Amino acid sequence: MEKIIEIENLSKSFGEVKAVKNISFSVEKGSLFSFLGVNGAGKSTTISMLCGLLTPDFGTINVCGQSVEMVKDKIGVVFQSSVLDMPISVYDNLKYRASFYGITGERFQKRLNELSGLLDMGEILNRPVGKLSGGQRRKADIARALFHSPSLLILDEPTTGLDPQTRKTLWQVIEDLRREGLTVLLTTHYMEEAADSDRIVIIDSGEIIAEGTPLELKNKYTKDTVTLYGVDEKDVKKLGLPYIFDDSYCKLFIENTSKAAELIANNRELFVDFEITKGKMDDVFLAVTGKELHGGVSR
């Protein structure tokens, strides 16, 4: 697969603080790539270098096969906090942004119409950004990042604080764009968003401590659970598996779903009322870092 991002031996320090320590990873074209870590882990510093806002101390960053300085016009960024000018309208914000890329006149109007339809922004184009709701402002932020038709979209915690319906709408738009070939690099505190990634890197204290597909990470760092209802603890003990027993249920910890199938086949009298739950991305993150990401619901 074609690599749209290639990062090798990247390092950045601020005085005595080593924010990023010799990290390497790549991102395939058209993929959704999640870059996870608690605040202060090194995510924002890495993204700032990837955008060309910071210069690395060591290492290389290539986007679309070239250095960042040569391809800034191929990158769109939605920052954690909106960078739009609050007193003026969405229309004027986008017109000003488009002018940086020489998009004016009929080209500007055509692209504005495309993004307005895609993001359902018709009602807000002439409203001051400062008067918009959080979800409306996020749509304008995304339009700003997409106006020059980038190859890579960086989303730095794009849905924090948004209601579930707005989050769902924004992700549907992003999925539609990915089907057209857009590559997305995501940082998020919502683990169910990361669970849909093609690949995940977890960074802690400036170092990559885990990477893989969501399934690979779940299989390596978590266990599946089987919850049994209406059973006696003495019968559960005979299975020889770790468990948590409560008056209303018993939760067994198993290696994988195949183990569950084996248990059910060999102990049908116990498995009358039960449910199987796969390991979750929250569990992966906690197992790898010993820390929790706050916000969102796992799956």
Secondary structure by P-SEA (a helix, b strand, c coil): ccccbbbcbbbbbccccccccccccccccccbbbbbbcccccaaaaaaaaaccccccbbbbbccccccccccccbbbbcccccccccccaaaaaaaaaaaacccaaaaaaaaaaaaaaaccccccccccccccaaaaaaaaaaaaacccccbbbbccccccccaaaaaaaaaaaaaaaaabbbbbbbbccaaaaaaccbbbbbccccccccccaaaaaaccbbbbbbbccccaaaaaaacccccccccbbbbbcccaaaaaaaaaaccccccccccccccaaaaaaaaccccccccccc
